[in-house]
Amino acid sequence: MAVASVAVTSPVLEVCMSHALSNETEEIMGLLLGDVVDTRTQATKGKDYTEALQARIWAVSLHRREQAARSAQRVEISPEQLAAATEEADRLSTELGVQTRVIGWYHSHPHLAVVPSTVDVNTQAMYQQMDSGFVGLIFSAFNAGRVVPGVATGAQALDKDGNHLVSMGNLEHAGRIQVTCFQSKYVDGEGRNVPPPPPQRVSNWPEGGEAEAEAREFGQVSAAAATPPIKNLHKEVGVYLMKQATILQGRRGREASCVSKLAELQQILREEELLAFYHSVSATLTTNPA
């Protein structure tokens, strides 16, 4: 159930952008709440179903990053945080009278290209195994043109100082926030879309070499392991701004809630800084005991 487009309200976009701009050295992450709808009308009911699916996002679930999960180029969310977002979506469903669920995630790329990394695509694939309509948003901020290793980001050139390679695409958009939406897709060796592959290994035999060949001969490695590799790629999904009232069928009130999210964001940032300070002090005391 891949979606054809994504509609986001302005308040949600404001919260996500504020969150992305809150940290220049580490990636941030949150979850997106809304629903996937069929946009076909009576006049277009003959249209392909998959071409009419639209993910509509009208709320955000913010989460404090634990110290162990803080990273310059990686984000993760715990099962407890995902459960909390699901509970928040259930509350909104009751308040608004419109089905609301967790339908996506967003994260930032500080000083990085807006292109999804291999880790991003694999993370997206994991979420899509739970919900095929799940989408990912990336907010590229503080663009200085840094290149993501292994990710094609266009032409490259030396920076002003002549010390580092930078992406020309980012140089052209330096100082701007770039946004992209993507989903994961699997293709075979000929580039055709295929379903996600099942787990390949059924034994604890080591991969590769004579050991795996011997294991396959005796049926201890699944047949899938012997098939040609399937690539996990990403596809871009169009993102559109849509009025709050249009998405929520005339219902109002979520604007105030999204504004409250900006206040909640400030509280989360303070808590993260306190955790980082306590962690630094604790590490110093452990390294240099009195």
C-alpha positions in Angstrom: 0.0 0.0 0.0 2.6 2.6 -1.1 1.2 6.1 -0.9 1.2 8.5 -4.0 1.4 11.7 -2.0 1.7 13.3 1.4 -0.3 16.3 2.7 1.0 18.2 5.7 -0.6 21.1 7.6 1.4 24.3 8.2 1.4 23.9 12.0 2.9 20.4 11.7 5.5 21.7 9.3 6.4 24.6 11.7 6.9 22.1 14.6 9.1 19.8 12.5 11.2 22.7 11.2 11.6 24.2 14.7 12.7 20.8 15.9 15.2 20.4 13.1 16.7 23.8 13.8 17.1 23.1 17.5 20.3 21.1 17.1 23.1 21.8 14.6 25.4 18.9 15.6 23.0 15.9 16.2 20.0 14.5 14.3 16.6 14.8 15.9 13.5 12.6 15.4 9.8 12.5 16.0 6.7 10.7 14.8 3.9 11.9 12.5 0.2 11.3 13.3 -2.7 11.3 10.8 -4.1 8.7 8.5 -3.9 7.3 4.9 -7.0 8.1 2.8 -8.3 7.2 -0.6 -8.7 10.5 -2.5 -10.8 9.1 -5.3 -14.1 10.7 -5.9 -17.2 9.4 -7.7 -15.9 10.9 -10.9 -12.5 9.2 -10.6 -13.5 5.9 -9.0 -11.9 4.1 -12.0 -8.5 5.4 -11.0 -5.9 3.0 -9.8 -6.3 2.6 -6.0 -2.5 2.9 -5.3 -2.3 6.2 -7.3 -5.0 7.7 -5.1 -3.6 7.0 -1.6 -2.6 10.1 0.3 -0.9 10.2 3.7 -2.4 13.2 5.6 -0.5 14.4 8.6 -2.1 16.8 11.2 -0.2 16.1 14.4 3.3 15.4 15.7 4.5 13.3 18.6 7.7 14.7 20.2 10.0 12.5 22.3 13.0 13.2 24.4 16.2 11.5 23.1 17.9 9.3 25.7 21.6 10.0 26.1 22.6 6.6 24.7 20.6 7.3 21.5 22.2 10.7 20.8 24.2 10.7 17.6 25.5 13.1 15.0 24.3 10.9 12.1 21.8 8.4 13.5 18.5 8.5 15.3 16.4 5.8 16.9 13.1 5.5 18.8 12.3 3.1 21.6 9.3 0.7 21.7 8.1 2.7 24.7 8.1 6.0 22.7 6.3 4.3 19.8 3.7 3.1 22.3 3.3 6.6 23.8 2.8 8.0 20.3 0.1 5.4 19.6 -1.7 6.4 22.8 -1.5 10.0 21.8 -3.0 9.1 18.4 -5.9 7.3 20.2 -6.6 10.3 22.3 -6.8 12.5 19.2 -9.1 10.0 17.5 -11.5 10.5 20.4 -11.2 14.3 20.6 -11.5 14.9 16.8 -13.8 12.1 15.8 -11.4 11.3 13.0 -9.2 8.2 12.9 -5.7 9.2 13.9 -2.7 6.8 14.0 1.1 6.9 13.7 1.7 7.0 9.9 5.3 8.3 9.7 8.5 9.6 11.2 10.7 12.6 10.6 14.3 13.4 11.3 16.9 16.0 10.5 20.1 16.0 8.5 22.2 18.8 10.0 24.9 19.8 7.5 23.9 16.8 5.4 22.2 16.3 2.1 18.5 15.8 2.1 18.9 12.4 0.4 18.1 9.4 2.6 21.1 7.4 3.8 21.3 3.7 3.7 20.5 3.6 7.4 17.4 5.8 6.7 16.2 3.5 4.0 16.6 0.4 6.1 14.8 2.1 9.0 12.0 3.0 6.7 11.8 -0.5 5.4 11.5 -1.8 9.0 8.5 0.6 9.7 6.9 -0.4 6.4 6.9 -4.0 7.4 4.5 -3.0 10.2 2.5 -0.5 8.0 3.0 -0.3 4.3 1.6 3.2 4.2 4.3 4.5 6.6 6.3 7.5 5.3 9.5 9.3 6.2 10.3 13.0 6.1 13.8 14.5 6.1 14.6 18.1 7.0 18.0 19.1 5.8 19.2 22.1 7.8 22.4 24.2 8.3 23.4 23.2 4.8 27.1 23.7 4.4 27.4 21.1 1.6 28.7 18.1 3.5 28.7 14.8 1.6 27.1 11.7 2.9 29.4 8.7 2.2 27.8 6.3 -0.2 24.9 8.5 -1.1 24.7 10.1 -4.5 24.1 13.8 -4.0 25.1 15.2 -7.4 28.2 16.9 -8.5 31.0 17.5 -6.0 33.7 20.1 -5.6 36.2 21.4 -3.1 34.9 24.0 -0.6 36.1 27.6 -0.3 39.1 26.5 1.8 39.9 23.7 -0.6 39.9 21.1 2.3 36.6 19.2 1.9 34.4 17.8 -0.8 31.0 19.3 -0.8 27.8 18.6 -2.7 27.0 21.2 -5.4 23.3 20.7 -4.8 23.8 21.8 -1.2 26.0 24.7 -2.1 23.2 26.1 -4.3 20.7 25.8 -1.3 23.1 26.8 1.4 21.2 28.4 4.3 17.9 26.9 3.3 15.9 24.1 4.8 15.2 21.3 2.3 12.4 18.8 2.8 11.9 15.4 1.2 9.5 12.5 1.7 10.3 9.0 0.9 9.3 5.3 1.2 11.4 2.2 0.9 11.0 -0.2 -2.1 12.6 -3.5 -3.0 13.8 -4.3 -6.6 15.3 -7.4 -8.1 18.4 -7.6 -10.3 16.5 -6.3 -13.3 15.1 -3.3 -11.4 11.6 -4.6 -11.1 9.6 -3.9 -7.9 9.3 -7.0 -5.7 7.8 -7.7 -2.2 10.1 -7.4 0.8 12.2 -10.6 1.1 11.6 -12.9 4.1 14.4 -13.6 6.6 17.0 -15.5 4.6 18.9 -17.5 7.2 17.4 -20.4 9.2 20.6 -21.6 10.9 23.5 -20.2 12.8 26.0 -21.3 10.2 28.6 -18.6 9.3 27.8 -16.7 6.1 29.8 -17.2 2.9 32.6 -19.5 2.0 32.8 -23.3 2.1 30.8 -23.5 5.4 27.7 -21.9 3.8 28.0 -23.9 0.6 28.2 -27.1 2.7 25.2 -26.0 4.8 23.1 -25.3 1.6 24.0 -28.7 0.2 22.6 -30.3 3.3 19.5 -28.1 3.3 20.5 -26.0 6.4 20.2 -22.7 4.7 17.0 -21.5 3.1 16.5 -21.4 -0.6 16.1 -17.6 -0.4 19.7 -17.3 0.7 20.8 -18.8 -2.7 18.6 -16.4 -4.8 20.1 -13.2 -6.4 20.2 -10.3 -3.9 17.3 -7.9 -3.7 18.1 -4.3 -3.3 16.4 -2.0 -0.8 16.1 1.5 -2.4 14.0 4.6 -1.7 11.4 6.4 -3.8 10.5 10.0 -3.3 6.9 10.9 -2.5 5.4 14.3 -3.3 4.7 16.6 -0.3 2.0 19.2 -0.3 0.7 21.8 2.2 -3.0 21.4 2.9 -5.3 23.6 5.0 -6.0 22.2 8.5 -9.8 22.4 7.9 -9.5 20.5 4.6 -7.6 17.6 6.1 -9.8 17.4 9.2 -13.1 17.8 7.2 -13.8 21.3 8.7 -12.9 20.5 12.3 -10.7 23.0 14.0 -8.7 23.3 17.2 -5.5 21.4 16.3 -3.7 24.7 15.5 -3.6 25.4 19.3 -2.4 21.9 20.0 0.4 22.2 17.5 1.4 25.6 19.1 1.5 23.8 22.4 3.9 21.4 20.8 6.4 24.3 20.4 6.3 24.8 24.1 6.6 21.1 24.7 9.7 21.1 22.4 11.4 23.7 24.6 10.8 21.6 27.7 12.2 18.5 25.9 15.3 20.4 24.8 15.9 21.6 28.4 15.6 18.0 29.7 18.0 16.8 27.0 20.6 19.4 27.9 20.3 18.5 31.6 20.8 14.8 30.8 23.8 15.6 28.7 25.3 17.8 31.5 24.7 15.1 34.1 26.2 12.5 31.8 29.3 14.6 31.2 29.8 15.3 34.9 29.3 11.6 35.7 31.9 10.6 33.1 34.3 13.2 34.4 34.0 11.9 38.0 34.4 8.3 36.9 37.5 9.2 34.9 39.0 11.4 37.5 37.8 10.3 41.0 38.7 12.5 43.9 
